[in-house]
């Protein structure tokens, strides 16, 4: 699923305020992965990427 991950991962160096939740199936009831950014522009990758995802705008409160 590398293509899916690369296509929708937020660009943490230019816009760290977006995150992506990945789900096990089209009903989006069971989250199986998450991608987001840290305040210093790093990436957080947890779980697995799938074809079923939702992108969120998540304002970071960075010092």
FIVO-684068 format. One record per atom (N, C-alpha, C, O): residue number from 1; atom name; x, y, z. Coordinates in Angstrom, 1 decimal, always signed. Layout:
> NUM|CA|X|Y|Z
...
This chain:
> 1|N|+0.8|-1.2|+0.0
> 1|CA|+0.0|+0.0|+0.0
> 1|C|+0.9|+1.3|+0.0
> 1|O|+0.4|+2.3|+0.4
> 2|N|+2.1|+1.2|-0.4
> 2|CA|+3.0|+2.3|-0.4
> 2|C|+2.4|+3.5|-1.3
> 2|O|+2.5|+4.6|-0.9
> 3|N|+1.8|+3.1|-2.4
> 3|CA|+1.3|+4.2|-3.3
> 3|C|+0.2|+5.0|-2.6
> 3|O|+0.2|+6.2|-2.7
> 4|N|-0.7|+4.3|-1.9
> 4|CA|-1.8|+5.0|-1.2
> 4|C|-1.2|+5.9|-0.2
> 4|O|-1.6|+7.0|-0.1
> 5|N|-0.2|+5.4|+0.6
> 5|CA|+0.3|+6.2|+1.7
> 5|C|+1.0|+7.5|+1.1
> 5|O|+0.8|+8.6|+1.6
> 6|N|+1.8|+7.3|+0.1
> 6|CA|+2.5|+8.5|-0.4
> 6|C|+1.6|+9.5|-1.1
> 6|O|+1.8|+10.7|-1.0
> 7|N|+0.5|+9.0|-1.6
> 7|CA|-0.4|+9.9|-2.4
> 7|C|-1.2|+10.8|-1.4
> 7|O|-1.5|+11.9|-1.8
> 8|N|-1.4|+10.3|-0.2
> 8|CA|-2.3|+11.1|+0.7
> 8|C|-1.6|+11.6|+2.0
> 8|O|-2.3|+12.3|+2.8
> 9|N|-0.4|+11.2|+2.2
> 9|CA|+0.3|+11.7|+3.4
> 9|C|+0.4|+13.2|+3.4
> 9|O|+0.7|+13.8|+2.4
> 10|N|+0.2|+13.8|+4.5
> 10|CA|+0.4|+15.3|+4.6
> 10|C|+1.9|+15.6|+4.4
> 10|O|+2.8|+14.8|+4.8
> 11|N|+2.1|+16.8|+3.8
> 11|CA|+3.5|+17.2|+3.6
> 11|C|+3.9|+18.0|+4.9
> 11|O|+3.5|+19.2|+5.0
> 12|N|+4.5|+17.3|+5.8
> 12|CA|+4.8|+17.9|+7.1
> 12|C|+5.7|+19.1|+7.1
> 12|O|+5.7|+19.9|+8.1
> 13|N|+6.5|+19.3|+6.1
> 13|CA|+7.4|+20.4|+6.0
> 13|C|+6.7|+21.7|+5.6
> 13|O|+7.1|+22.8|+6.0
> 14|N|+5.6|+21.6|+4.9
> 14|CA|+4.9|+22.8|+4.4
> 14|C|+3.5|+22.9|+5.0
> 14|O|+3.0|+24.1|+5.1
> 15|N|+2.8|+21.8|+5.4
> 15|CA|+1.5|+21.9|+6.0
> 15|C|+1.3|+20.9|+7.1
> 15|O|+0.7|+19.8|+6.8
> 16|N|+1.8|+21.1|+8.3
> 16|CA|+1.7|+20.1|+9.3
> 16|C|+0.3|+19.9|+10.0
> 16|O|+0.2|+19.1|+10.9
> 17|N|-0.7|+20.6|+9.5
> 17|CA|-2.0|+20.6|+10.2
> 17|C|-3.0|+19.6|+9.7
> 17|O|-4.1|+19.7|+10.0
> 18|N|-2.5|+18.7|+8.8
> 18|CA|-3.4|+17.6|+8.3
> 18|C|-3.0|+16.3|+8.8
> 18|O|-1.8|+16.0|+9.0
> 19|N|-4.0|+15.4|+9.1
> 19|CA|-3.7|+14.0|+9.4
> 19|C|-4.6|+13.1|+8.6
> 19|O|-5.6|+13.6|+8.1
> 20|N|-4.2|+11.8|+8.6
> 20|CA|-5.0|+10.9|+7.8
> 20|C|-5.3|+9.7|+8.7
> 20|O|-4.4|+9.1|+9.3
> 21|N|-6.5|+9.3|+8.8
> 21|CA|-6.9|+8.0|+9.5
> 21|C|-7.3|+7.0|+8.4
> 21|O|-8.0|+7.3|+7.5
> 22|N|-6.7|+5.8|+8.6
> 22|CA|-7.0|+4.7|+7.7
> 22|C|-7.9|+3.7|+8.4
> 22|O|-7.8|+3.4|+9.6
> 23|N|-8.8|+3.1|+7.6
> 23|CA|-9.9|+2.2|+8.1
> 23|C|-9.8|+0.8|+7.5
> 23|O|-9.2|+0.6|+6.4
> 24|N|-10.3|-0.2|+8.1
> 24|CA|-10.2|-1.6|+7.7
> 24|C|-11.1|-1.9|+6.5
> 24|O|-10.9|-2.8|+5.7
> 25|N|-12.2|-1.1|+6.3
> 25|CA|-13.1|-1.4|+5.2
> 25|C|-13.9|-0.1|+4.9
> 25|O|-13.8|+0.9|+5.6
> 26|N|-14.7|-0.1|+3.8
> 26|CA|-15.4|+1.1|+3.4
> 26|C|-16.4|+1.7|+4.4
> 26|O|-16.8|+2.8|+4.3
> 27|N|-16.8|+0.9|+5.4
> 27|CA|-17.7|+1.5|+6.4
> 27|C|-17.0|+2.4|+7.4
> 27|O|-17.7|+3.2|+8.0
> 28|N|-15.7|+2.4|+7.4
> 28|CA|-14.9|+3.3|+8.2
> 28|C|-15.3|+3.3|+9.7
> 28|O|-15.4|+4.3|+10.4
> 29|N|-15.5|+2.0|+10.2
> 29|CA|-15.8|+1.9|+11.6
> 29|C|-14.6|+1.4|+12.4
> 29|O|-14.6|+1.7|+13.6
> 30|N|-13.6|+0.8|+11.8
> 30|CA|-12.5|+0.3|+12.6
> 30|C|-11.2|+1.0|+12.0
> 30|O|-10.8|+0.7|+10.9
> 31|N|-10.6|+1.8|+12.8
> 31|CA|-9.4|+2.5|+12.4
> 31|C|-8.2|+1.5|+12.6
> 31|O|-8.0|+0.9|+13.6
> 32|N|-7.4|+1.4|+11.5
> 32|CA|-6.2|+0.5|+11.5
> 32|C|-4.9|+1.2|+11.4
> 32|O|-3.8|+0.6|+11.5
> 33|N|-4.9|+2.5|+11.1
> 33|CA|-3.7|+3.3|+10.9
> 33|C|-3.9|+4.8|+11.0
> 33|O|-5.1|+5.3|+10.9
> 34|N|-2.8|+5.5|+11.2
> 34|CA|-2.9|+6.9|+11.3
> 34|C|-1.6|+7.6|+10.9
> 34|O|-0.5|+7.0|+11.2
> 35|N|-1.7|+8.7|+10.2
> 35|CA|-0.5|+9.4|+9.7
> 35|C|-0.7|+10.9|+10.1
> 35|O|-1.8|+11.4|+9.9
> 36|N|+0.3|+11.5|+10.6
> 36|CA|+0.2|+12.9|+11.0
> 36|C|+1.6|+13.5|+11.1
> 36|O|+2.6|+12.9|+10.7
> 37|N|+1.7|+14.7|+11.6
> 37|CA|+2.9|+15.5|+11.7
> 37|C|+3.2|+15.9|+13.1
> 37|O|+2.3|+16.0|+14.0
> 38|N|+4.5|+16.1|+13.4
> 38|CA|+4.9|+16.7|+14.7
> 38|C|+5.2|+18.2|+14.5
> 38|O|+5.2|+18.7|+13.3
> 39|N|+5.3|+18.9|+15.5
> 39|CA|+5.6|+20.4|+15.5
> 39|C|+6.9|+20.7|+14.7
> 39|O|+7.0|+21.8|+14.1
> 40|N|+7.8|+19.8|+14.8
> 40|CA|+9.1|+20.1|+14.1
> 40|C|+9.2|+19.6|+12.7
> 40|O|+10.2|+19.6|+12.1
> 41|N|+8.0|+19.2|+12.1
> 41|CA|+8.0|+18.8|+10.7
> 41|C|+8.2|+17.4|+10.4
> 41|O|+8.3|+17.0|+9.3
> 42|N|+8.3|+16.6|+11.5
> 42|CA|+8.5|+15.1|+11.4
> 42|C|+7.2|+14.4|+11.1
> 42|O|+6.1|+15.0|+11.3
> 43|N|+7.2|+13.2|+10.6
> 43|CA|+6.0|+12.4|+10.4
> 43|C|+5.8|+11.4|+11.5
> 43|O|+6.8|+10.8|+12.0
> 44|N|+4.5|+11.1|+11.8
> 44|CA|+4.2|+10.0|+12.7
> 44|C|+3.4|+9.0|+11.8
> 44|O|+2.4|+9.4|+11.2
> 45|N|+3.8|+7.8|+11.8
> 45|CA|+3.2|+6.7|+11.0
> 45|C|+2.8|+5.6|+12.0
> 45|O|+3.7|+4.9|+12.5
> 46|N|+1.5|+5.4|+12.2
> 46|CA|+1.1|+4.3|+13.1
> 46|C|+0.2|+3.3|+12.4
> 46|O|-0.6|+3.8|+11.6
> 47|N|+0.3|+2.1|+12.6
> 47|CA|-0.6|+1.1|+12.0
> 47|C|-0.3|+0.9|+10.5
> 47|O|+0.8|+1.0|+10.1
> 48|N|-1.4|+0.6|+9.8
> 48|CA|-1.2|+0.3|+8.3
> 48|C|-2.1|+1.3|+7.5
> 48|O|-3.1|+1.8|+8.0
> 49|N|-1.6|+1.5|+6.3
> 49|CA|-2.3|+2.3|+5.3
> 49|C|-3.3|+1.4|+4.5
> 49|O|-2.9|+0.3|+4.1
> 50|N|-4.5|+1.9|+4.2
> 50|CA|-5.4|+1.1|+3.4
> 50|C|-6.0|+2.1|+2.4
> 50|O|-5.7|+3.3|+2.3
> 51|N|-6.9|+1.5|+1.5
> 51|CA|-7.6|+2.3|+0.5
> 51|C|-8.7|+3.1|+1.1
> 51|O|-9.2|+4.0|+0.4
> 52|N|-9.1|+2.9|+2.3
> 52|CA|-10.2|+3.6|+3.0
> 52|C|-9.6|+4.5|+4.0
> 52|O|-9.1|+4.1|+5.0
> 53|N|-9.8|+5.8|+3.8
> 53|CA|-9.1|+6.8|+4.7
> 53|C|-10.0|+8.0|+4.7
> 53|O|-10.9|+8.2|+3.9
> 54|N|-9.6|+8.9|+5.7
> 54|CA|-10.3|+10.2|+5.8
> 54|C|-9.2|+11.2|+6.2
> 54|O|-8.4|+10.9|+7.1
> 55|N|-9.2|+12.3|+5.6
> 55|CA|-8.2|+13.4|+5.9
> 55|C|-8.8|+14.4|+6.8
> 55|O|-10.0|+14.8|+6.6
> 56|N|-8.1|+14.8|+7.9
> 56|CA|-8.6|+15.7|+8.8
> 56|C|-7.7|+16.9|+8.9
> 56|O|-6.5|+16.8|+8.7
> 57|N|-8.2|+18.1|+9.2
> 57|CA|-7.5|+19.3|+9.5
> 57|C|-7.3|+19.3|+11.0
> 57|O|-8.3|+19.5|+11.7
> 58|N|-6.1|+19.3|+11.5
> 58|CA|-5.9|+19.2|+12.9
> 58|C|-4.9|+20.3|+13.3
> 58|O|-3.7|+20.1|+13.2
> 59|N|-5.3|+21.5|+13.8
> 59|CA|-4.4|+22.5|+14.1
> 59|C|-3.5|+22.1|+15.3
> 59|O|-3.9|+21.5|+16.3
> 60|N|-2.2|+22.2|+15.1
> 60|CA|-1.2|+21.9|+16.1
> 60|C|-1.0|+23.1|+17.0
> 60|O|-0.9|+24.2|+16.5
> 61|N|-0.8|+22.9|+18.3
> 61|CA|-0.5|+24.0|+19.2
> 61|C|+1.0|+23.9|+19.5
> 61|O|+1.4|+23.3|+20.5
> 62|N|+1.8|+24.3|+18.6
> 62|CA|+3.3|+24.3|+18.7
> 62|C|+3.8|+25.5|+19.4
> 62|O|+3.4|+26.6|+19.1
> 63|N|+4.8|+25.3|+20.2
> 63|CA|+5.4|+26.4|+20.9
> 63|C|+6.2|+27.3|+20.0
> 63|O|+6.7|+28.3|+20.4
